[in-house]
Amino acid sequence: MSRLNIFIKVLILIALILIRYFDLLLGIPYNWVITFLDFLIFLFSLNILLSFFLVVYKRRKTLTSKESNNVTLGVRNIYYLIVTLSIIGLVLSLIGVEFSTLFTSLSIIAAAIAIITKEYISPIIAGFHIALSNTLSINDYVKIGELKGRVLDIRLAKLKLLSEDDELIIISNEKAYFSEIINYTKGNVRKVNINFDLGSNYFNTIEQLESELIEEIQEFSDFIVEDSYYLKVVSIEKDQISFKFQYELKKNENRNLEKDIRKKTVRKVINSIKLNVQPSTIG
């Protein structure tokens, strides 16, 4: 299908060139027609180059036509930026604004324009950096600031995440760029933390409590890093002790399986605590 699309675009481009340069306009005197044809020729030429590059690149990287990586996203974002600037140039040309006159007159209000456009340009620059770097990739499970989720897409100005509750989160590339980013997928393991409060009279020793919690999730031991279990005392108060039970999941490319394991182990631990103690705060 991609080859057919490229072929059709090439035919359209040839037709536009013939109309533009071989006197097929039937003497139409309007200059805007010529300008619009020049724009279409440029647009189709650029699109064909993009399509050809994506076909060749994805074939070399063994990607399907629907799959993307940081390079393809970065190239697409550059393409969208060029198209946007070209459309602005076309509109200015059609209304008779000369670029030399425009930029000369803008010198007086250049500072104001810089302040206004900063909000639009900064996310675009941040998007290029994110897309072309190896910080984030499609399908990576990440934490950006306080937000957690799987990276769905990296656009020109926005980044899309899918949370564990299947909620679509859209954030500015600039916000993502300047936030603390933790990429769980790039690492070899993923840590799970379970926080809970327990009265000191509801367990004998911390070591025994830790052993009981570990025993509860032994059915998932194949998916958990050996010797990664750890019961940490966070704080000690008058009537209760705050704990954090930690373990690390092995890296798994099947994100749904990993999510299911995480959910089941957390529930196992919480249910075990509730069955053995009086009601307490668990989080």
N, C-alpha and C positions, 0 to 999 in steps of 0.2 A: 504493500500500500504506500509506503514512503517513497519508493521509486516512482510509482505512478504519480504521486503528488508533485514530485520534483519535475517530472516530465511535463505535466500540465502547466506548471509555473513557467518552465522554459518556453513552452509554446506561447503562453500569454506575453512573456517578455519579448519574444521575437515579433509578435504582432504589434506590440506597442512601439518597438523600434522602427518597424516598417511604416507605421502611421506617422511617427514623429519625423523621420528623416528622409522619407521617399515620396513626399508630396501627395500623401493620401488624405490630407485634411480637407480637400476640395475647396481650398482657398478661404478657409474660415479665418477671419481677420482678428479674432480675439486672442490677445497675448496670454490671457490666463489659461487658455486651453493648452498652449505650449508649455507653460509653467507646470500645469497639473500633469501633463504627460511626462515631463522630465522627472517629476516627483515619483510617479508610478514606476517609471523605469528604474530609478534608484532603489525604490522600495522592493520591487520584485528581485532585482539583482542581489540586494543584501539578504533577502529571505532565502533565495536559492543557495547562496554561499553558506548561510546558517544551516539549512537542511542538509546540504552535502557534507558539511563538517560533522554534524550530529550522526549521520548514517555511518560515515567512515570511522569516527571515534568510537561509537557504540559497538560496532562490529569488532574493532580491535580489543575493546575491553569486555567483550562478550556480554553486553547489556541488551536487554530487550528494548523494543521501541518505546515502551511505557516507563522503563526504568530511568532514573537520573542519578547523577552524582554531583559533587561540588563543581567540577569543571563544566559540565553541561548547564548547570544552574547559573554559574558565573557568566558563561557566554550568552545565555538567553537574557540575563539582566542587562548586559552591555547592549545587546540587540534592541531591547525595549527602550533603553535610554537614547540610543541613536534615533530610533523611530520617533520618540517623543520630541526630541530636538528638531528633527526634520519637519514634523507637523507644525511646530511653532514657526519654523523658518518659512514654510509654505504659506501659512496664514499671513505672516508679515509681508511676504512678497506679493500676495494677491491683493492686499489692501494698499500696496504701493509704498511701503516703508523700506527705505534703503538701509542696509546694515551699517554702513559707515556713518550715516547721519544718526542712526539710532544709538550706536555706542558712544558717539561724541556727545549727544544730548544727555546721555545717562550719567556722564561723569559727575554732574552736580548732585545726583541722588544715589550715587553708587553705594555710599555707606548704608543708607536706608534699605536699599535692595538686598545688600549682603545680610543684614539682620533678618529681613523677612524670609529670604530664601534659605537661610541656615537650617530652618526646621525641616525643609524638604530635601536639601542636599546631604545633610549629615546622615540620615538613615540610609540613603543610597550608597554613600561611601562605606558606611559600616556594613551594608549588605554585600558589597563587593569583597570586602575583607573576610567576612564570615564564609561566603560561598567559595572563595578561592583558597582559603586556608584549610587546614585539617582539623580545626577546632570542633566543628559540627558537621555531620553528614546526615543525609536522609535516613530515617529509621533509627537513628541513635536515640538512646534513652538518656535524657539530660535533666539537670536542674539549673535553671537560670534565675538567679535571685531566690525567690521563694516559690517559684513555679517549677513543677515537675511534669515531664511528659515525653512522648516520642516525637521526634522531628518529622513533620509531614512535608513541609515545603519551605524553601527560602526564596522569597520574592524580592523585588527591587527595593521595597521599603519595609516590608513586613515579614515576620517569621511565624509559621504555624506549628503549634504543638497539640498533640492529643494526650490528654491527661489520663490517669488510671481509671477515672470515672467516665471515660469516653466523652469528655467535654472538649470542644475545640477552643484552643487558646490562641489568640492572635496578638502578638506584641511587636513593637517597633524594633527594627534592626539596631537602632541606636541604643535603645534600652538594653537589648541583649548584649551588645558589644561592651557596654560599660558596667554590666552586672557581673557578679561572680558566676562562672560557668563550671559546673561539674558534669563531666561526660562519663556516665557509668558504663557505656558500651565500649569505650576505648580501653578501659581497664580490664583486667582478667577476672575480677570478682565484683560482686555487688553486695553491699552491707545492708542488713535488715536490723532495725532498732525497734524494740518493743518496750515502752515506758509504762511502769505501773507503781502504785504505792501499796505497801503492805505493813500491817501492824506487826511489831516484833514478837508478839505472843502467838502468831499464826505459823511460825516455822521454827525449827530447832537451830540449824546452822545455815549460813549462806551457802556453804559447799553442798549441803544436802539439797537445798532449794534449787541450786544450779543443776545438780545431777537429775533431779526430778523433771525439770524443764527440758533438759537435753533428751531424756528418755521419751518424753511426749512426742518429739518430732523425729524419732529415729527412722520412721518409714520414709522420710525424705532425705536420708543420709547420702544417697547417691548424688543428690543435687546440691549438697552443702559441703563447703570446704572443710576438710578434716581439721580438728583442733582449732576451729575458728569461734567456737562457742565461748561466750564470756558474759558473766553476770556482774554488772558494775553497780556499786553503791553510789548514787548521785548525791543524795543528801540525807541527813538524819535529823528527824524532828522529835518532838516529845512523844507523840502517839503513833508515829509511823515512820517507815523508811522508804525513800524513793529509790527504785531500781531501774536499771536499763539492761535488758537482755539482748545481746548482740550475736549475730552469726552472719556468715558470708555465703551468698549463693554463687555457685560456679557460673561462669559465662555461658550463656545459651543463646544461640541465634534465634530460637523460637521464642519471641517476646511474650506470646500468649501463654506458653507453658511456664515460663519464668514467673509471670504475673500470677498464675494459678497457684504455683508452689508457694510464692510469697504470701498470698491470701490464706492458704490452708495452714501454713505453719504459724502465722500470727494468731489465727483463730484457735489453733490447738493449744498454744501457750496460754492465751486468755481464758479459755474454757477450763484448762487445768487449774489455773489460779482460783477461778470462781468456785470450782467444785471443792476446793480444799480450805477455803477461808470464808469468813463473813464478808458481806458486801463491802467493797473498798473501791478506791479510785483507780481505774485502769485506763491508759491512753496510749 
